[in-house]
Amino acid sequence: TVMEVWPITRHLEEFGKNVNNSMCYFVAPSIFKDSIRQIAYVKNTENL
């Protein structure tokens, strides 16, 4: 859901502080269009 994007962002920020040059994968059976928009926003504004 849309509300899940913000905690994921927080986890990525914390993970990035501890591990350099890393990549995280999140697996979900489906994803909503509004979540995709929020993920794109976070990617572009937070460089995650």
GUKOLKE-587847 format. One record per residue: residue in three letters; chain; y, z, x of N, C-alpha, C in turn. Coordinates in steps of 0.001 Angstrom, whole numbers. Each point is the difference from the previous one (the first is absolute). Last residue first. Layout:
N
@residu ala chaine A nyy Y nzz Z nxx X cayy Y cazz Z caxx X cyy Y czz Z cxx X
...
END
This chain:
48
@residu leu chaine A nyy 7477 nzz -3645 nxx 17418 cayy -1365 cazz 538 caxx 10 cyy -986 czz -1082 cxx -372
@residu asn chaine A nyy 5151 nzz 376 nxx 219 cayy -734 cazz -640 caxx 1098 cyy -1404 czz 597 cxx 161
@residu glu chaine A nyy 3568 nzz 818 nxx -3391 cayy -458 cazz 1065 caxx 894 cyy -762 czz -533 cxx 1210
@residu thr chaine A nyy 1832 nzz -2914 nxx -3439 cayy 1054 cazz 983 caxx 247 cyy -386 czz 1062 cxx 1020
@residu asn chaine A nyy -3028 nzz -3605 nxx -1389 cayy 1253 cazz -586 caxx 468 cyy 1064 czz 1032 cxx 360
@residu lys chaine A nyy -4254 nzz 1353 nxx -1783 cayy -249 cazz -782 caxx 1223 cyy 1307 czz -518 cxx 584
@residu val chaine A nyy 123 nzz 2134 nxx -4181 cayy -213 cazz 963 caxx 1083 cyy -206 czz -731 cxx 1323
@residu tyr chaine A nyy 309 nzz -2694 nxx -3822 cayy 1276 cazz 688 caxx 243 cyy -123 czz 960 cxx 1177
@residu ala chaine A nyy -3898 nzz -2103 nxx -1546 cayy 852 cazz -955 caxx 714 cyy 1348 czz 636 cxx 336
@residu ile chaine A nyy -2875 nzz 2499 nxx -2661 cayy -554 cazz -99 caxx 1350 cyy 839 czz -952 cxx 837
@residu gln chaine A nyy 1027 nzz 333 nxx -4547 cayy 408 cazz 1206 caxx 726 cyy -514 czz -22 cxx 1430
@residu arg chaine A nyy -1326 nzz -3508 nxx -2840 cayy 1447 cazz -60 caxx 247 cyy 475 czz 1212 cxx 795
@residu ile chaine A nyy -4456 nzz -59 nxx -1429 cayy 190 cazz -1011 caxx 1045 cyy 1479 czz -113 cxx 347
@residu ser chaine A nyy -1150 nzz 2688 nxx -3630 cayy -365 cazz 650 caxx 1266 cyy 193 czz -955 cxx 1165
@residu asp chaine A nyy 590 nzz -1678 nxx -4305 cayy 1117 cazz 879 caxx 343 cyy -282 czz 773 cxx 1283
@residu lys chaine A nyy -3396 nzz -2822 nxx -1764 cayy 1126 cazz -768 caxx 534 cyy 1178 czz 891 cxx 383
@residu phe chaine A nyy -4996 nzz 2064 nxx 155 cayy 917 cazz -531 caxx -998 cyy 1174 czz -717 cxx 663
@residu ile chaine A nyy -5339 nzz 756 nxx 1567 cayy 1366 cazz 446 caxx 276 cyy 933 czz -701 cxx -989
@residu ser chaine A nyy -5702 nzz 1414 nxx 1117 cayy 1016 cazz -885 caxx -581 cyy 1369 czz 571 cxx 334
@residu pro chaine A nyy -3870 nzz 1875 nxx 1968 cayy -694 cazz -1013 caxx -799 cyy 958 czz -982 cxx -667
@residu ala chaine A nyy 1000 nzz 2419 nxx 4777 cayy 78 cazz 323 caxx -1421 cyy -703 czz -1102 cxx -790
@residu val chaine A nyy 1209 nzz 2061 nxx 5391 cayy -889 cazz -813 caxx -830 cyy 104 czz 480 cxx -1440
@residu phe chaine A nyy 2914 nzz 50 nxx 4944 cayy -257 cazz 713 caxx -1235 cyy -783 czz -933 cxx -902
@residu tyr chaine A nyy 1293 nzz 534 nxx 5593 cayy -485 cazz -804 caxx -1117 cyy -227 czz 912 cxx -1192
@residu cys chaine A nyy 3037 nzz -38 nxx 4966 cayy -749 cazz 717 caxx -1026 cyy -391 czz -975 cxx -1103
@residu met chaine A nyy 1558 nzz 72 nxx 5600 cayy -11 cazz -719 caxx -1263 cyy -848 czz 805 cxx -976
@residu ser chaine A nyy 2940 nzz 578 nxx 5154 cayy -1122 cazz 236 caxx -900 cyy 129 czz -848 cxx -1255
@residu asn chaine A nyy 2733 nzz 1298 nxx 4362 cayy -679 cazz -1287 caxx -124 cyy -1244 czz 120 cxx -872
@residu asn chaine A nyy 1385 nzz 4714 nxx 1299 cayy 775 cazz -1212 caxx 256 cyy -872 czz -1238 cxx -171
@residu val chaine A nyy -114 nzz 5210 nxx -2069 cayy -820 cazz -1056 caxx 590 cyy 853 czz -1254 cxx 166
@residu asn chaine A nyy 1858 nzz 4045 nxx -1839 cayy -1055 cazz 539 caxx 859 cyy -801 czz -1060 cxx 744
@residu lys chaine A nyy 3540 nzz -924 nxx -3207 cayy 597 cazz 923 caxx 967 cyy -1025 czz 461 cxx 1034
@residu gly chaine A nyy -1299 nzz -2731 nxx -3708 cayy 711 cazz -756 caxx 1024 cyy 661 czz 876 cxx 1046
@residu phe chaine A nyy -2076 nzz 1939 nxx -3808 cayy -1013 cazz -576 caxx 877 cyy 663 czz -739 cxx 1157
@residu glu chaine A nyy 2783 nzz 1671 nxx -3410 cayy -563 cazz 1087 caxx 804 cyy -1026 czz -531 cxx 998
@residu glu chaine A nyy 1825 nzz -3077 nxx -3066 cayy 1052 cazz 498 caxx 897 cyy -551 czz 1080 cxx 925
@residu leu chaine A nyy -2838 nzz -1611 nxx -3377 cayy 200 cazz -1005 caxx 1052 cyy 1056 czz 448 cxx 1000
@residu his chaine A nyy -720 nzz 2679 nxx -3806 cayy -1142 cazz 78 caxx 915 cyy 143 czz -1002 cxx 1144
@residu arg chaine A nyy 3231 nzz -136 nxx -3443 cayy 123 cazz 1238 caxx 769 cyy -1132 czz 126 cxx 1022
@residu thr chaine A nyy -209 nzz -3558 nxx -3035 cayy 1096 cazz -199 caxx 946 cyy 160 czz 1217 cxx 899
@residu ile chaine A nyy -2988 nzz 329 nxx -3541 cayy -554 cazz -874 caxx 1042 cyy 1047 czz -243 cxx 1074
@residu pro chaine A nyy 1364 nzz 2362 nxx -3835 cayy -826 cazz 812 caxx 905 cyy -632 czz -829 cxx 1119
@residu trp chaine A nyy 2528 nzz -2448 nxx -3186 cayy 839 cazz 914 caxx 784 cyy -821 czz 946 cxx 873
@residu val chaine A nyy -2125 nzz -3102 nxx -3067 cayy 617 cazz -683 caxx 1141 cyy 783 czz 979 cxx 867
@residu glu chaine A nyy -2182 nzz 1048 nxx -4266 cayy -811 cazz 168 caxx 1204 cyy 656 czz -599 cxx 1235
@residu met chaine A nyy 1735 nzz -347 nxx -4546 cayy 264 cazz 1310 caxx 594 cyy -798 czz 230 cxx 1281
@residu val chaine A nyy -620 nzz -3914 nxx -2716 cayy 1270 cazz -42 caxx 721 cyy 254 czz 1317 cxx 726
@residu thr chaine A nyy -5084 nzz -1095 nxx -851 cayy 1190 cazz 0 caxx -836 cyy 1249 czz 0 cxx 877
END
